Amino acid sequence: MRQFALPLMAIALISAPVVCAQSQQPLTRKQIMESADKNRDSKIGRVEFLERMREAFFFVDVNKDGFLTSEEYQRLQGTDPRRFARADRSKDGKLSLDEFLKAITEDFDATDKNDDGVLDDKEVKAWIAD
């Protein structure tokens, strides 16, 4: 499940700017869950997940042009240039918000092993462990 490193890093990046600024220590699974779980049901729903990913998109869009370049995308630890190329459906060398969210949705679906539309602690644990 290494391909899921991007959403994990995106959540971590926007969840704890203080942690990132101070020590670059990764967030715990509990911190990630608490950050993304807006309704406090101990699960990350699809809408909650996509909202966090939308925030992450604009957080790493350094020049604020509404697109992610390969360089901006690579600011997220654990990214793979091949994933960027696959997500760039228009083949214009940048990711629109729509392209980014479509790729991230595929990650969510692959992580949601029981297809219930939410990521529970067990699924997040498996996602982070790999």
PEJORA-V811981 format. One record per helix or strand of 3 or more residues. SS is the DSSP state (alpha for helix, beta for strand). FROM is the first residue (numbers start at 1). TO is the last residue. If there is no record, write none. Layout:
SS;FROM;TO
SS;FROM;TO
//
This chain:
alpha;2;15
alpha;17;22
alpha;29;36
alpha;46;60
beta;67;69
alpha;70;73
alpha;81;87
beta;94;96
alpha;97;111
alpha;121;129
//
